[in-house]
């Protein structure tokens, strides 16, 4: 598991997700780049979007950072609209 500093500096790199194709990759954090509606946010292949977003059908505002709890990593992200920066694990 990456340290907080490694995540902050994106030591493993980043990926800009700006389409509606699911990106299946280990992710330490998601940074929302513009108002974005998420279709899926997965941990271990299971959609956990409603665990991290109170109103999942509503756009998450630009600048939001989403981090998995309990030292977990996201395993996949799919957007309905908008764009997000994936901090790779």
RAQUI-V790310 format. One record per residue. N is the residue number from 0. PHI is phi as a letter, one per 30 degrees, with the letter a starting at -180 (999 if undefined). PSI is psi as a letter, one per 30 degrees, with the letter a starting at -180 (NA if undefined). BURIAL is b if it has 24 or more other ideal C-beta (glycine too) atoms within 12 Angstrom, else e. Layout:
n,phi,psi,burial
N,PHI,PSI,BURIAL
N,PHI,PSI,BURIAL
This chain:
n,phi,psi,burial
0,999,k,e
1,d,l,e
2,d,l,e
3,e,e,e
4,d,e,e
5,d,e,e
6,d,e,b
7,d,e,e
8,c,g,e
9,h,h,e
10,e,e,e
11,d,f,e
12,j,a,e
13,b,l,b
14,b,k,b
15,d,j,e
16,c,j,b
17,b,g,e
18,b,a,e
19,c,g,e
20,d,k,e
21,d,k,e
22,c,j,b
23,c,j,e
24,a,l,e
25,d,k,b
26,b,k,b
27,d,e,b
28,a,l,b
29,b,k,b
30,c,k,b
31,d,k,b
32,c,f,b
33,a,l,e
34,e,k,e
35,b,k,b
36,c,k,b
37,c,k,b
38,d,e,b
39,b,k,b
40,b,j,b
41,c,k,b
42,b,k,b
43,h,h,e
44,i,g,e
45,c,k,e
46,d,j,e
47,b,g,b
48,e,e,b
49,d,f,e
50,d,f,e
51,c,f,b
52,b,j,b
53,d,e,e
54,b,i,e
55,e,f,e
56,d,f,e
57,c,k,e
58,d,k,e
59,d,k,b
60,d,k,e
61,e,k,e
62,j,f,e
63,d,k,e
64,c,k,e
65,c,k,b
66,b,k,b
67,d,k,b
68,d,l,e
69,h,h,e
70,h,g,e
71,c,l,e
72,b,k,b
73,d,k,b
74,c,f,b
75,a,k,b
76,b,k,b
77,b,k,b
78,c,l,b
79,c,e,b
80,a,l,e
81,j,a,b
82,a,l,b
83,b,k,b
84,c,k,b
85,c,k,b
86,d,j,b
87,d,k,b
88,c,NA,b
